[in-house]
Amino acid sequence: MADYDLAIIGGGINGTGLARDAAGRGLRVLLVEMNDLASGTSSASSKLIHGGLRYLEHGAFRLVREALGEREVLLRMAPHLIYPMRFVLPPMPGLRAPLKLRFGLMLYDWLGARKLLPPSKTVDLTHHVVGQPLKRIFRYAFEYSDCWVDDSRLVVLNALDAVERGATIRTRTRCVRVERRDEWELVLNNRGKRETATARVLVNAAGPWIGEVAETIMRQPLKVPARLIKGSHIVVRRRFEHSSGYILQAGDGRVVFALPFAGEYTLIGTTDENFVGDLKSPAPDSSEIMYLCDVANQYFRDKITPDELVWSYSGVRSLYNDGAGKPENVTRDYVLTLDEKKKLAPLLTIYGGKITTYRRLAEQTMAKLSYVLKGNKAAWTAGSSLPGGEFPPEGFDEVVTEMMGRWPFLTKSMAQRLARAYGLRCERILGDATSMDDLGPLLTGDLTGAELRYLVEHEWAQTADDVLWRRSKLGLSASAEERTEISQFIASLSEPAVKSDAGEAAL
């Protein structure tokens, strides 16, 4: 009998979402990730739960409908990590006609089957706060709804919930070889220690590494190569005070988002470029940075220049190669390919996928594998909550108020940050504390020793980058000295690895 029903290679949103779904059906699940959770593309998104307004132009109605249907499902599932955001779309003379934009938004509203989010409308930019940062040539704009998400924390909470439902999650563990018989045998390397595990089914959810995994680990190249597309973002000082985002039309037909980010900043992205290079360190090149600055400068009065970047990052998407010429025209839909061979264990490979549709992708994967993985439960995630999100979508402010009543020493900004990250599970960090001193040293910003200990012991954090960039965005303001102090604090903990629940069950 195999050790596991399902083994998954890849700890991004597709892998962790699938692990959660399968574990919740009573299946024995193993997920291995060679680095930290969400260390690849899943922490390098535009941070949006959206339908993809521009995909309507390409006729991707099924993808848009599915994504729009997921907006409110995910908003209910994780109201701490996900919240509504209004988007401002100013018509640019010479580009898409205003009538076309208005029709597209009407279609977007209709496909979305909204219950929680307000519909699109027209706003007068001369008398509205969203018009203040824009150039005076823009007299009106269209406004519509989508949602914001903390992408890397969404990955971590899916993994955490999977563990609490019995899954085994192994980070910093590389699958170096697999053998395919009537069961899969996986050979794993964890800090030089060799281990083996067996599974009835294997899923390649390695994102941009799916081709490398297929060729070097499985020794069976993909039948359809992945199309690797790089999307880059830049972060600059805050350009507007309100909480809405902007969707800006570029002259080449693409769109660029400008979004409020981490309180004091504005996030601008994304690009679409064919990617060739080292997947370990994708980064925006100078032409991408200039492109994003140029698009933003066509709209905003306060000019943005490359020398003022606070941060920049790139993510590489592994899309199904449908033969499209331009990178922006390649399908964003996910594709699941199942390799079945007589007397051999099944192999499923995941191409593409969006943060927005990860839950449906997991359901579709389980449906595709249902002939071999029965489980003891049908599809279940649509009405579920992720850890800490057991409150209604409109209840976030009440959660913050209750926190400040119970722990009155918290500043409002700290209470809001903790509530966004952990929701109702803030209690596991704050406990019986009656003052900031009870939470240990302040390491950077309002990051305390108590929070850092929680991240190490319960959320797989092992390095300063894990904490500053993937469990939070405190890296935007942390100094080199503070980063060193965080690393030293982690090293001082007796067991710097996940030790709660079933997360690191021995193989």
Secondary structure, DSSP 8 states (H G I E B T S, - for coil): --SEEEEEE--SHHHHHHHHHHHHTT--EEEE-SSSTT-SGGGSS--EE---GGGGGGT-HHHHHHHHHHHHHHHHH-TTTEEEEEEEE---TTSS-HHHHHHHHHHHHHHHT-SSS---EEEEGGGSGGGTTB-TT--EEEEEEEEEE-HHHHHHHHHHHHHHTT-EEESS-EEEEEEESSSEEEEEEETTEEEEEEEEEEEE--GGGHHHIIIIISS---SS-EEEEEEEEEEEE---SSS-EEEEE-TTS-EEEEEEETTTEEEEE---EE--S-TTS----HHHHHHHHHHHHTTBSS---GGG-SEEEEEEEEEE----SSGGGS--S-EEEEEEETTEEEEEEEE---GGGHHHHHHHHHHHTTTT---SS---GGG---TT--S-GGGHHHHHHHHHHHSTTS-HHHHHHHHHHHGGGGHHHHTT--SGGGG--EEETTEEHHHHHHHHHHS---SHHIIIIIS-SGGGT--HHHHHHHHHHHHHSS--S--STTTT---
